[in-house]
Amino acid sequence: MKADSLIREAAAQLDQVMAADAAWCRKRLSEARRRLKRGKPANRLLEQVVERIVRSRQQVGERQAGVPSFALDAELPITAHSEEILEAISGQQVVIVAGETGSGKTTQLPKLCLRAGRGARGLVACTQPRRIAARAMAERVAEELGGELGGAVGYQVRFRERTSPSGYIKF
């Protein structure tokens, strides 16, 4: 059946679209499967999913091409371990990095995530326990990436948000 193969093809592409779009598409594909099982048409729903996938894949490509160029701070201890951290980030869903205060974890790890390809399908999220720290770290990383706060790097704290839809990192 053509609809079944279209559903399989669409589902196979969901790891190449924006994370938010992937969730939307999964829900619609599930609904299309239910409709087909009940003998109801799902053509319009599948057309919407395919259109969303095409747009989203284009957006991911644009985001990958637009990642700001940057250098790691060679003076920070974490930079000496950047290759092993990159390997861990690329191969694992969750990575825990422990290091001394001031070793560069907060400022360099988000940049390493970008280098590993994260941030193309959504945002690299960095949590900070205090509002002032979140804003200060966002400002610093934005400066290190050569941009304005609220562009490639933004922050959100209680009742305040300074982000961009085209952003890559959010504190």
Phi, psi and chi 1 to 4 in degrees:
 res  aa     phi    psi   chi1   chi2   chi3   chi4
   1 MET       -  136.7 -178.6  177.6 -114.8      -
   2 LYS   -65.8  -40.2 -174.1  177.5 -173.6 -138.0
   3 ALA   -63.8  -40.4      -      -      -      -
   4 ASP   -61.9  -43.8  -74.7  -22.6      -      -
   5 SER   -68.6  -34.9   64.6      -      -      -
   6 LEU   -64.7  -39.6 -173.6   58.2      -      -
   7 ILE   -63.3  -44.8  -70.5  172.2      -      -
   8 ARG   -63.5  -43.5  -80.3 -168.5  -60.5  -82.0
   9 GLU   -63.2  -43.0  -73.5  177.1   32.0      -
  10 ALA   -64.7  -44.1      -      -      -      -
  11 ALA   -63.2  -33.6      -      -      -      -
  12 ALA   -69.6  -18.3      -      -      -      -
  13 GLN   -97.0   -1.4  -64.4 -179.4   42.3      -
  14 LEU   -67.5  -19.0  -66.1 -177.5      -      -
  15 ASP   -83.9    3.5   62.1  -19.5      -      -
  16 GLN  -114.6    8.5  -59.1  165.7   10.5      -
  17 VAL  -115.8  169.9  -59.0      -      -      -
  18 MET   -56.9  142.9  -63.2  -65.8  -68.7      -
  19 ALA   -57.2  -41.6      -      -      -      -
  20 ALA   -64.5  -38.8      -      -      -      -
  21 ASP   -69.6  -35.2  -69.0  -28.8      -      -
  22 ALA   -61.6  -42.1      -      -      -      -
  23 ALA   -63.8  -44.3      -      -      -      -
  24 TRP   -60.8  -46.1 -174.7   91.0      -      -
  25 CYS   -65.9  -41.4  -70.1      -      -      -
  26 ARG   -57.3  -42.9  -92.7 -170.8 -149.6   91.7
  27 LYS   -63.6  -44.0 -173.4  173.8 -178.6  179.1
  28 ARG   -69.7  -36.5  -62.1  -40.6  179.9  -84.8
  29 LEU   -66.1  -38.0  -71.2  173.0      -      -
  30 SER   -63.0  -43.2 -179.6      -      -      -
  31 GLU   -63.3  -40.2  174.9   61.0   25.3      -
  32 ALA   -62.7  -41.0      -      -      -      -
  33 ARG   -61.6  -43.7  -75.4 -174.6 -169.5  104.6
  34 ARG   -61.8  -43.0  -77.2 -166.2  -64.7  -85.5
  35 ARG   -61.7  -44.1  -75.8 -173.5 -174.4 -176.0
  36 LEU   -64.4  -37.5  -69.9  172.8      -      -
  37 LYS   -63.9  -32.2  -78.2 -176.6 -178.9  177.6
  38 ARG   -86.1   -0.5  -71.9 -174.2 -112.8  141.1
  39 GLY    81.1   16.4      -      -      -      -
  40 LYS   -97.5  153.9  -64.9 -176.7  178.2 -179.8
  41 PRO   -72.3  148.4   23.5  -30.1      -      -
  42 ALA  -133.8   16.3      -      -      -      -
  43 ASN   -59.9  -48.2  -64.9  -14.1      -      -
  44 ARG   -62.9  -42.0 -179.4   64.8 -170.2  135.7
  45 LEU   -62.3  -42.9 -169.7   57.7      -      -
  46 LEU   -67.0  -36.2  -69.0  174.2      -      -
  47 GLU   -61.3  -42.3  -72.9  173.6   15.3      -
  48 GLN   -62.4  -41.4  -69.2  172.5  -18.5      -
  49 VAL   -64.5  -45.6  169.1      -      -      -
  50 VAL   -62.7  -42.9  169.0      -      -      -
  51 GLU   -60.9  -42.9  -71.1  171.1   10.4      -
  52 ARG   -65.6  -40.5 -175.8   94.5  170.5 -127.0
  53 ILE   -63.3  -44.0  -72.7  172.4      -      -
  54 VAL   -61.1  -48.6  168.2      -      -      -
  55 ARG   -61.8  -42.8  -81.4 -165.0  -43.8  -91.9
  56 SER   -69.1  -38.7 -170.6      -      -      -
  57 ARG   -64.0  -36.7  -74.1 -176.1   70.9  174.8
  58 GLN   -65.4  -41.6 -179.1  179.6    0.1      -
  59 GLN   -63.4  -41.8 -174.9  179.1    5.9      -
  60 VAL   -61.7  -42.3  168.7      -      -      -
  61 GLY   -61.2  -42.4      -      -      -      -
  62 GLU   -65.4  -40.3  -70.0  168.4   -0.3      -
  63 ARG   -65.5  -41.5  -73.6  179.7   61.6   82.8
  64 GLN   -62.0  -39.6  -73.3  172.0  -27.8      -
  65 ALA   -72.8  -25.0      -      -      -      -
  66 GLY   -96.4    6.7      -      -      -      -
  67 VAL   -59.6  126.9  172.4      -      -      -
  68 PRO   -63.5  145.0   10.5  -14.5      -      -
  69 SER   -80.0  149.2   58.5      -      -      -
  70 PHE  -159.1  166.3   58.9   87.1      -      -
  71 ALA  -125.3  148.2      -      -      -      -
  72 LEU   -81.1  148.9  -62.6  173.8      -      -
  73 ASP   -75.5  108.0 -171.7  -17.6      -      -
  74 ALA   -64.2  -20.3      -      -      -      -
  75 GLU   -78.4  -17.3  -65.9  179.0   11.8      -
  76 LEU   -85.2  138.7  -65.1  171.7      -      -
  77 PRO   -58.4  -31.6  -23.3   31.0      -      -
  78 ILE   -64.7  -26.1 -161.6  167.6      -      -
  79 THR   -62.7  -32.2  -55.1      -      -      -
  80 ALA   -64.6  -22.6      -      -      -      -
  81 HIS  -106.7   14.7  -56.8  -76.9      -      -
  82 SER   -61.2  -37.4   61.5      -      -      -
  83 GLU   -65.7  -43.6  -70.8  -54.0  -44.2      -
  84 GLU   -69.8  -32.9   26.4 -178.3  -31.4      -
  85 ILE   -68.1  -43.0  -67.0  170.6      -      -
  86 LEU   -58.7  -43.2  -87.8  171.5      -      -
  87 GLU   -62.1  -43.2 -173.1  177.1  -44.5      -
  88 ALA   -65.5  -43.4      -      -      -      -
  89 ILE   -63.7  -40.8  -69.3  170.3      -      -
  90 SER   -68.4  -31.2  -62.3      -      -      -
  91 GLY  -100.4   -9.2      -      -      -      -
  92 GLN  -129.8  151.9  -56.4  -64.0  -39.8      -
  93 GLN   -78.7  -35.6 -174.0  175.0    3.7      -
  94 VAL  -126.4  131.1  176.1      -      -      -
  95 VAL  -132.2  132.1  176.9      -      -      -
  96 ILE  -109.4  124.5  -61.9  172.3      -      -
  97 VAL  -116.6  123.1  177.4      -      -      -
  98 ALA  -112.8  141.2      -      -      -      -
  99 GLY  -168.2  167.5      -      -      -      -
 100 GLU   -64.7  156.0  -64.0  -67.2  -36.9      -
 101 THR   -59.6  133.0  -59.0      -      -      -
 102 GLY    87.4    6.7      -      -      -      -
 103 SER   -82.2   -9.7   63.5      -      -      -
 104 GLY   103.6   10.6      -      -      -      -
 105 LYS   -59.4  -49.1  -62.2  179.7  -56.2  -66.4
 106 THR   -69.4  -37.6  -57.9      -      -      -
 107 THR   -90.5  -30.6   58.7      -      -      -
 108 GLN   -95.0  -31.5  -55.7  -52.2  -63.6      -
 109 LEU   -60.6  -42.4  -78.9  174.4      -      -
 110 PRO   -60.3  -36.9  -21.7   30.6      -      -
 111 LYS   -68.7  -37.9  -65.0 -168.0  -71.2 -175.1
 112 LEU   -64.7  -36.3  -74.8  169.8      -      -
 113 CYS   -62.0  -42.4  -72.8      -      -      -
 114 LEU   -61.7  -43.1  -71.9 -178.8      -      -
 115 ARG   -63.1  -31.7 -171.9  165.5  -76.3  163.7
 116 ALA   -80.6   -1.0      -      -      -      -
 117 GLY    97.7   -2.7      -      -      -      -
 118 ARG   -73.0  154.2  -55.0  -73.8 -164.1 -124.8
 119 GLY    95.2  -11.2      -      -      -      -
 120 ALA   -78.0  -33.2      -      -      -      -
 121 ARG   -98.7   -0.2  -64.8 -175.1   58.2 -136.6
 122 GLY   175.8 -153.1      -      -      -      -
 123 LEU  -102.7  148.3  -69.1  170.1      -      -
 124 VAL   -85.7  119.5  172.6      -      -      -
 125 ALA  -100.2  133.9      -      -      -      -
 126 CYS  -125.6  117.1  -56.1      -      -      -
 127 THR   -92.7  141.8   58.0      -      -      -
 128 GLN  -131.1  138.8  -71.6  -66.6  -45.7      -
 129 PRO   -73.5  -16.2   25.0  -31.8      -      -
 130 ARG  -129.0  145.3  -69.2  173.5 -178.4   70.0
 131 ARG   -60.4  -43.2  -71.8  179.1  -85.4  170.5
 132 ILE   -64.8  -39.9  -66.0  172.1      -      -
 133 ALA   -64.4  -40.7      -      -      -      -
 134 ALA   -61.4  -46.1      -      -      -      -
 135 ARG   -67.2  -44.4 -177.0  172.6  178.8 -171.7
 136 ALA   -62.5  -43.0      -      -      -      -
 137 MET   -68.4  -38.1  -69.0  -59.9   99.7      -
 138 ALA   -62.3  -42.9      -      -      -      -
 139 GLU   -61.3  -43.7  -74.2  175.8   -3.5      -
 140 ARG   -66.3  -46.2  177.7  163.5  173.6 -169.5
 141 VAL   -66.6  -38.1  173.0      -      -      -
 142 ALA   -60.4  -43.2      -      -      -      -
 143 GLU   -63.5  -42.6 -177.8 -179.0  -52.3      -
 144 GLU   -65.2  -28.3  -71.0  179.3    8.5      -
 145 LEU   -86.2   -2.1  -69.2  179.1      -      -
 146 GLY    77.8   27.3      -      -      -      -
 147 GLY  -131.5 -178.0      -      -      -      -
 148 GLU   -89.3  150.0  -64.2  -76.9  -38.0      -
 149 LEU   -63.1  131.6 -178.7   62.1      -      -
 150 GLY    98.9   -3.2      -      -      -      -
 151 GLY   -95.6 -106.5      -      -      -      -
 152 ALA   -68.0  -27.7      -      -      -      -
 153 VAL  -124.9  133.1 -178.6      -      -      -
 154 GLY  -140.4 -175.5      -      -      -      -
 155 TYR  -147.5  159.6   71.7   93.3      -      -
 156 GLN  -142.0  123.3  178.8  179.2   -9.3      -
 157 VAL  -130.1  173.5  -65.2      -      -      -
 158 ARG   -47.1  120.7 -170.8  179.5  -27.0  156.0
 159 PHE    65.6    5.5  -50.4  121.7      -      -
 160 ARG  -134.8  135.9  -67.1 -167.7  116.1 -178.1
 161 GLU  -143.4  132.3 -178.3  173.6    4.9      -
 162 ARG  -134.3   84.6 -169.8  159.5  174.4 -162.3
 163 THR  -135.2  174.0   59.7      -      -      -
 164 SER  -131.7  145.5  165.8      -      -      -
 165 PRO   -60.3  -22.9  -18.3   26.8      -      -
 166 SER   -96.8   12.9   60.2      -      -      -
 167 GLY   -72.8  163.6      -      -      -      -
 168 TYR  -117.8  -32.7  -68.0   89.9      -      -
 169 ILE  -127.2  135.9  -59.1  170.3      -      -
 170 LYS  -133.2  122.6 -176.8  175.3  178.1  179.4
 171 PHE   -93.5      -  -77.5   84.3      -      -
